[in-house]
Amino acid sequence: RWIYYTSGTTGGAKGARHTDGSVIAAARGAIGRHRKVPSDVSAIAWPFPHVGGVSMLASVLIAGGRLVLYDHFDPETTPMRMAAHGTTVLGSATPFFKAYVAAQRRYGERPLFPALRVCVAGGAAVPGSVSREVAEVLGVPGIVDAWGLTEFPVAASQTPEDPDIGTNVGLPTPGVRVRVVDGELRLKGPQCFLGYVDASLDAEGFDEDGWFRTGDLGTVDTGGRIRITGRLKDVIIRNAENISARDVEEALLSHPAIADAAVIGVPDPRTGERVCAVVVARPGGREPTLDGLAEHCRAAGLARFKAPERLVVLDQLPRNPMGKVLKNELRSALAEP
């Protein structure tokens, strides 16, 4: 009944077949973890045809509330339009949260979103530095992280009351089971898709026991909370050492001269791959240098071999409408013979 396509940020887009039941299961997970109530006003900054859009629609049809939809997100004007509706729920990825913070700073000391009770992230991981900035500027505890995929939406989520907001993606939603195999998180549960439109992809998507292979690397602590540590396709292998692109990105984003950052592996004839930092400089600041960023990463606690060995400065990172960095485009543009 429902076909949604993956973002294709690290590989080709794949069509995932969903049912009413899988969509409703995802919606119920969001209702419970995000404490949705009939008085909520949810401003939707992502494309409604995304699987997150139908999950939000179903959650409002079940729990009540109001959706405010936009066919285009302008970081200068859309936050003000959202505020005019008395928004209580904001989402959902780093570029949007940065726009909300910038709008509040332009607005002055009075709260731009006085009714705001929760900020929810889904899709791309939000750096801890952004969550802390949202907490400081918008007056909420931080960004409530939810984890899911096109094939398995709202698999886990924090709640607004969690004491460690922004450090993990919370507990599995009701009915969801999680296991870790060789560092990869695998899932079973009611919101799992039926299979891909191209059925030949199913064998790679599920293991021999029927668990969905998420491609996400992570851990599950003794309390059942899930922490995402990276993507299998985002691991950079340098001299047989595995490097998490996400760890390097977190370190780069804590540098005062960096406004945005993505890390990819580029071919190297000696080491196999090397770490390439693709950054956007903060306006009015000093131009970042490779030596300076490498030293900053080491000071932040990264091992020397994880520090960037190549630096590319762009005006902006290529992102899809959900805010995910299009790393395939970066790899293609920056690949060396």
Secondary structure, 3 states (H helix, E strand, C coil): CEEEECCCCCCCCCEEEECHHHHHHHHHHHHHHHCCCCCCEEEECCCCCCHHHHHHHHHHHHHCCEEEECCCCCCCCHHHHHHCCCCCEECCCHHHHHHHHHHHHHHCCCCCCCCCCEEEECCCCCCHHHHHHHHHHHCCCCEEEEEEECCEEEEEECCCCCCCCCCCCCEECCCCEEEEECCEEEEECCCCCCEECCHHHHHHHECCCCCEEEEEEEEECCCCCEEEEEEHHHEEEECCEEEEHHHHHHHHHCCCCEEEEEEEEEEECCCEEEEEEEEEECCCCCCCCHHHHHHHHHHCCCCHHHCCCEEEECCCCCECCCCCECHHHHHHHHCCC
